[in-house]
């Protein structure tokens, strides 16, 4: 329910906002009151309009980065787990290299060099997040490729790509789906952290950008940071709860215990 509400805000927030997020509509630092339910910021902009409009950017970055990261992880993990051998050794060494590199620090460096556009942020988060998915997919493929239905598919002349994506992948999907849902929350937090440090697209408002703008006025205007921060907290909480629910629903071991 939390995630559905935030998703509706992301879809219809710009139409629900009474003022454009960049427009100066009133005096500076008006506390939460009517008609500005979340107050105004240091330039007299409506904080509620910023929160409603920022939901779209923050959720888009989170889901897009998780989708790209999952796609890369599936490709690497599936190839490594299915074929094994030297290819598996090389791909796993590359995966381990990406795992030991401090992800947030590398994201800071890359975004600072190549620019802080939304797409750059998405690609940076995805490139440094795929190893977890790759190792998870590899483990599933190592187990599933030895099953009888795979031997039957090979005996019937099925090609490797068909076996990888049509036979094994659907059976390996439950843990991948759960991991992907958790990566959405991680991506949102990473984007907020980059934005908090000023590494964000200045032409697009997001919750992280609002936190970056509010850090100079924490004692003077608490509401500038509270409402964007609460939005990030509720979104990540909702995504993690969905991940836990998916794990309960899709994990066969938990199903057996309940039965």
C-alpha positions, 0 to 999 in steps of 0.5 A, a space after each residue: 500500500 505504501 509503494 502504491 501510494 508513492 507510485 500514484 504520487 510519482 505518476 500524478 504528483 505534477 498534476 496534483 501540485 498547486 505550484 511549479 516546484 521551481 516557482 517562488 510563490 511566497 516569502 522565505 521559510 514559511 513553516 508548514 501551514 495553510 496553504 503551504 502544507 509543507 512550508 516554503 524553502 529558502 527561495 520561497 518555493 513550495 516544498 510540497 510541490 517539490 516533494 510531489 514532483 521529486 517522486 517521479 525522478 527518485 522512483 525512475 532512477 531507482 527502478 531503472 537502475 535496478 532493471 539495468 543492474 538485474 539485466 547485466 547480472 542475469 547475463 553474466 551469471 547465466 553465462 558463467 553458471 551454465 557454461 562454467 570452465 574458464 569463462 566462469 573463472 574469468 567472469 567471477 574474477 571480474 565480478 569479485 573486482 566490482 564487489 570489492 570496489 567501494 561502490 559509492 566512492 566510485 559512483 562519486 568519481 564517475 558522476 563527477 567526471 562524466 556529469 550528473 545527468 539522470 541517465 549517468 546516475 542510473 548507469 553508474 548505480 547499475 554498473 556497480 550493483 550487478 555483481 550481487 545479482 550475477 553471483 545469485 544467478 550463477 548459483 541458481 544455474 549451477 544447481 538447475 542445469 543438472 536437473 532432469 528436465 534440462 537433460 531432457 531438453 538437451 536430448 530433444 535438441 534444444 539450443 543453449 540459448 533456449 535452455 538458458 532463457 526458457 528452461 532455467 531462467 523461469 525456475 531461477 526467477 523467484 530469488 532474482 525478483 526478490 533481489 531486484 526489489 531490494 536493489 530498487 531501495 538501494 538505488 534510491 538511497 544511492 541517488 539521494 546520497 549523490 544528490 545530497 553531495 550536489 552530484 545531481 541534474 540541476 534541471 530536475 528536482 528530486 528528493 535528494 536534491 531537496 536534501 542537498 538544498 536543505 542542509 544549510 538551513 537545518 536549524 532554521 527550517 527543519 521542514 525543508 529536510 524532514 519531508 523529502 527525507 521522510 519520503 525517501 524513508 517511506 519509499 525504501 521501507 515500502 520496497 523492502 517490505 515488498 521484497 520480504 513479501 515476495 520472498 515469503 510468497 516465492 521461497 519454496 522452503 518457506 512454503 514447505 514450512 507453512 504447509 
